[in-house]
Amino acid sequence: MAINRQQARSEHTAATTHEQFSETIYGVVCAGCRNYILIDKTNCAPTCREHESCRQAYA
């Protein structure tokens, strides 16, 4: 079952104590990790490296 953005932020904060996030059209980025914690608006496969957002999200 997919989780929503609020759940992703809550779970990540509980696991890492990071509390600052950025919202993008592709999902939620943790300011502390500097990585996507939730990807919810891309149709690209995890193997996609064509788009900069995919390279960052799936790094």
Secondary structure per residue as TSV (DSSP state, phi and psi in degrees):
chain	resnum	aa	ss	phi	psi
A	1	M	-	360.0	132.1
A	2	A	-	-72.9	147.9
A	3	I	-	-105.3	157.2
A	4	N	-	-92.0	177.7
A	5	R	H	-63.3	-41.4
A	6	Q	H	-63.2	-42.6
A	7	Q	H	-63.3	-41.0
A	8	A	H	-62.7	-44.3
A	9	R	H	-63.2	-44.7
A	10	S	H	-61.8	-46.1
A	11	E	H	-66.2	-39.9
A	12	H	H	-67.5	-40.2
A	13	T	H	-63.5	-41.8
A	14	A	H	-63.2	-35.7
A	15	A	H	-82.5	-29.4
A	16	T	H	-126.1	-11.2
A	17	T	-	67.5	8.7
A	18	H	-	-74.9	132.5
A	19	E	-	-124.8	2.1
A	20	Q	-	-112.5	129.6
A	21	F	E	-135.9	153.5
A	22	S	E	-114.9	140.1
A	23	E	E	-97.5	132.6
A	24	T	-	-126.5	173.9
A	25	I	S	-68.0	-18.4
A	26	Y	S	-93.4	-16.5
A	27	G	E	153.8	-146.5
A	28	V	E	-116.7	129.4
A	29	V	E	-109.9	131.0
A	30	C	E	-82.6	128.2
A	31	A	T	-67.8	-33.8
A	32	G	T	-72.8	-46.0
A	33	C	T	-82.9	-23.7
A	34	R	T	57.8	42.1
A	35	N	E	-145.7	155.7
A	36	Y	E	-68.6	132.4
A	37	I	E	-102.6	-16.5
A	38	L	E	-149.1	128.8
A	39	I	E	-116.0	120.3
A	40	D	-	-134.3	-2.4
A	41	K	S	-133.7	47.9
A	42	T	-	-136.0	143.3
A	43	N	-	-98.2	4.0
A	44	C	-	-80.2	147.9
A	45	A	-	-75.2	156.3
A	46	P	T	-58.5	-15.3
A	47	T	T	-86.7	-4.8
A	48	C	-	-67.2	131.0
A	49	R	-	-129.2	10.8
A	50	E	S	-72.5	-38.5
A	51	H	S	-99.8	141.8
A	52	E	H	-58.2	-41.4
A	53	S	H	-63.0	-36.9
A	54	C	H	-69.5	-41.0
A	55	R	H	-58.9	-42.0
A	56	Q	H	-72.4	-43.5
A	57	A	H	-66.4	-37.3
A	58	Y	T	-103.2	14.3
A	59	A	-	-65.9	360.0
